[in-house]
Amino acid sequence: ERLKKIANLLIEGGLKVPQKNNLRDEIWIKLWGNCSFNIISALYNKSLDEIGKDKDLLNVVRKMMEECKNVGEKIGVKFNVSIDHRINAAISIVGHKPSTTQDLYAKRPLEIDPIIGSIIEVGNKLNVDTSTLKSKNNERFPSVNLSNAPPNIRDSKAFLFVDLEFILIKKSNKSL
């Protein structure tokens, strides 16, 4: 009730405020794009539209998204858009480099582990193949001199995410 009031105030102020019934599914759809496009963009220093023009990179993105989707569906996530729709939406954004790429070149800590690591960890517990995600998670970023960069850190939000997924799995009686 209170959230509806806040949303209505924001809408009256001219902002777009989508109101979703299942936030968990929406988080996974966001994660779906981040686990693929963010990492590929950072590894190859490509914008989203440049990734879309490279068939090989686009195939890797698709495989990463398929693996993420398989993990999500195994724990009950519903992806209400297709992989093709999600890819087409991303590659239509011309010149944009995701936050992971921006962080890399600004020599800030990367969120690689929270993004991919959490999916791999849940996938491992459920025996879901995440080989492409693992492969890209193990690649390094050779195009940037990171000698003065802070070390990559595991973001506590990732652990919270994984812990919440395990709780949800246990509550739904899915075996680990």
KOLMI-801912 format. One record per residue (C-alpha): residue number from 1; residue in one letter; x, y, z. Coordinates in Angstrom, 1 decimal. Layout:
<tifis>
NUM,A,X,Y,Z .
...
</tifis>
This chain:
<tifis>
1,E,0.0,0.0,0.0 .
2,R,2.7,2.5,1.0 .
3,L,4.8,1.5,-2.1 .
4,K,1.8,2.2,-4.4 .
5,K,1.5,5.7,-2.8 .
6,I,5.2,6.4,-3.4 .
7,A,5.0,5.1,-7.0 .
8,N,1.9,7.2,-7.7 .
9,L,3.8,10.3,-6.4 .
10,L,6.7,9.6,-8.6 .
11,I,4.4,9.0,-11.6 .
12,E,2.7,12.3,-10.9 .
13,G,6.1,13.9,-10.9 .
14,G,6.7,12.7,-14.4 .
15,L,8.8,9.6,-13.8 .
16,K,8.3,6.2,-15.2 .
17,V,7.7,3.7,-12.3 .
18,P,7.1,0.2,-13.4 .
19,Q,5.3,-1.8,-10.7 .
20,K,6.2,-5.4,-10.8 .
21,N,4.5,-8.2,-8.9 .
22,N,7.5,-10.6,-8.8 .
23,L,10.7,-8.7,-8.0 .
24,R,12.8,-11.9,-7.9 .
25,D,12.1,-12.6,-11.6 .
26,E,13.0,-9.0,-12.5 .
27,I,16.3,-9.2,-10.6 .
28,W,17.2,-12.3,-12.6 .
29,I,16.3,-10.7,-15.9 .
30,K,18.7,-7.8,-14.9 .
31,L,21.3,-10.4,-13.9 .
32,W,20.8,-12.2,-17.2 .
33,G,22.1,-9.3,-19.1 .
34,N,24.8,-8.3,-16.7 .
35,C,26.3,-11.8,-16.5 .
36,S,26.8,-11.8,-20.2 .
37,F,27.0,-8.4,-21.8 .
38,N,28.9,-6.7,-18.9 .
39,I,31.6,-9.4,-18.8 .
40,I,32.0,-9.6,-22.6 .
41,S,32.2,-5.8,-22.9 .
42,A,34.9,-5.6,-20.2 .
43,L,36.9,-8.5,-21.6 .
44,Y,36.9,-7.2,-25.2 .
45,N,36.4,-3.4,-24.6 .
46,K,33.3,-3.4,-26.8 .
47,S,30.1,-1.4,-26.5 .
48,L,26.8,-3.2,-26.6 .
49,D,26.2,-2.5,-30.3 .
50,E,29.7,-3.6,-31.2 .
51,I,29.1,-6.9,-29.4 .
52,G,25.9,-7.2,-31.5 .
53,K,27.9,-6.9,-34.7 .
54,D,30.4,-9.6,-33.7 .
55,K,28.9,-13.0,-34.4 .
56,D,31.4,-14.9,-32.2 .
57,L,30.9,-12.6,-29.2 .
58,L,27.2,-12.7,-29.7 .
59,N,27.2,-16.5,-29.6 .
60,V,29.2,-16.4,-26.4 .
61,V,26.7,-13.9,-24.9 .
62,R,23.8,-16.2,-25.9 .
63,K,25.5,-19.3,-24.3 .
64,M,26.1,-17.3,-21.1 .
65,M,22.5,-16.2,-21.1 .
66,E,21.3,-19.8,-21.7 .
67,E,23.3,-21.0,-18.7 .
68,C,22.0,-18.2,-16.5 .
69,K,18.5,-19.0,-17.5 .
70,N,18.9,-22.7,-16.8 .
71,V,20.1,-21.9,-13.3 .
72,G,17.3,-19.5,-12.7 .
73,E,14.6,-21.8,-14.0 .
74,K,15.9,-24.6,-11.8 .
75,I,15.1,-22.5,-8.8 .
76,G,11.7,-21.3,-10.1 .
77,V,12.6,-18.1,-11.8 .
78,K,10.3,-17.2,-14.7 .
79,F,11.9,-15.3,-17.6 .
80,N,9.1,-13.4,-19.2 .
81,V,11.1,-12.3,-22.2 .
82,S,13.1,-14.4,-24.7 .
83,I,16.8,-14.4,-25.0 .
84,D,16.5,-12.9,-28.5 .
85,H,14.4,-10.0,-27.1 .
86,R,16.9,-9.4,-24.3 .
87,I,19.8,-9.4,-26.7 .
88,N,18.1,-7.2,-29.3 .
89,A,17.2,-4.7,-26.5 .
90,A,20.8,-4.5,-25.4 .
91,I,22.5,-4.3,-28.8 .
92,S,20.1,-1.5,-29.9 .
93,I,21.9,0.8,-27.4 .
94,V,24.6,2.5,-29.5 .
95,G,27.9,3.3,-27.9 .
96,H,27.1,2.2,-24.4 .
97,K,29.7,0.3,-22.4 .
98,P,28.3,-1.4,-19.3 .
99,S,29.3,-0.4,-15.8 .
100,T,31.8,-3.3,-15.5 .
101,T,33.8,-2.0,-18.5 .
102,Q,33.6,1.6,-17.1 .
103,D,34.8,0.3,-13.7 .
104,L,37.7,-1.6,-15.3 .
105,Y,39.0,1.5,-17.2 .
106,A,38.5,3.7,-14.1 .
107,K,40.5,1.1,-12.1 .
108,R,37.7,0.5,-9.6 .
109,P,36.9,-2.8,-8.1 .
110,L,35.0,-5.1,-10.4 .
111,E,31.7,-6.8,-9.7 .
112,I,32.7,-9.9,-11.8 .
113,D,32.4,-12.3,-8.9 .
114,P,29.0,-11.1,-7.6 .
115,I,27.6,-11.1,-11.2 .
116,I,28.9,-14.4,-12.5 .
117,G,30.2,-16.1,-9.4 .
118,S,26.8,-16.1,-7.7 .
119,I,25.2,-17.9,-10.8 .
120,I,28.1,-20.4,-11.0 .
121,E,27.8,-21.1,-7.2 .
122,V,24.0,-21.8,-7.4 .
123,G,24.5,-23.8,-10.6 .
124,N,27.2,-25.9,-9.0 .
125,K,24.9,-26.7,-6.0 .
126,L,22.1,-27.7,-8.4 .
127,N,24.3,-29.5,-11.0 .
128,V,23.5,-27.1,-13.7 .
129,D,26.1,-26.6,-16.5 .
130,T,27.7,-23.2,-16.3 .
131,S,30.8,-24.0,-18.3 .
132,T,30.7,-20.8,-20.5 .
133,L,30.2,-18.6,-17.5 .
134,K,33.1,-20.4,-15.7 .
135,S,35.3,-19.9,-18.8 .
136,K,34.7,-16.2,-19.0 .
137,N,34.9,-15.8,-15.2 .
138,N,38.4,-17.2,-15.5 .
139,E,39.6,-14.9,-18.3 .
140,R,41.7,-11.9,-17.5 .
141,F,41.6,-8.4,-18.7 .
142,P,44.8,-8.0,-20.7 .
143,S,44.0,-4.7,-22.4 .
144,V,44.2,-2.5,-19.3 .
145,N,47.2,-1.9,-17.1 .
146,L,45.7,-2.7,-13.7 .
147,S,49.0,-2.3,-11.7 .
148,N,47.6,0.5,-9.6 .
149,A,44.0,-0.7,-9.5 .
150,P,42.5,-1.8,-6.2 .
151,P,42.0,-5.6,-6.0 .
152,N,38.8,-7.2,-7.1 .
153,I,36.6,-7.7,-4.1 .
154,R,33.7,-10.1,-3.5 .
155,D,30.8,-7.8,-2.9 .
156,S,28.7,-8.7,0.2 .
157,K,25.6,-8.3,-2.0 .
158,A,26.6,-11.3,-3.9 .
159,F,26.7,-13.4,-0.8 .
160,L,23.4,-12.1,0.3 .
161,F,22.0,-13.0,-3.2 .
162,V,23.4,-16.5,-3.0 .
163,D,22.2,-17.0,0.5 .
164,L,18.7,-15.8,-0.4 .
165,E,18.6,-18.2,-3.3 .
166,F,19.6,-21.1,-1.1 .
167,I,16.9,-20.2,1.4 .
168,L,14.4,-20.1,-1.4 .
169,I,15.6,-23.4,-2.8 .
170,K,15.3,-25.1,0.6 .
171,K,11.8,-23.6,1.2 .
172,S,10.7,-25.0,-2.1 .
173,N,12.0,-28.4,-1.2 .
174,K,14.4,-28.6,-4.1 .
175,S,17.4,-30.7,-3.1 .
176,L,20.9,-29.3,-3.1 .
</tifis>
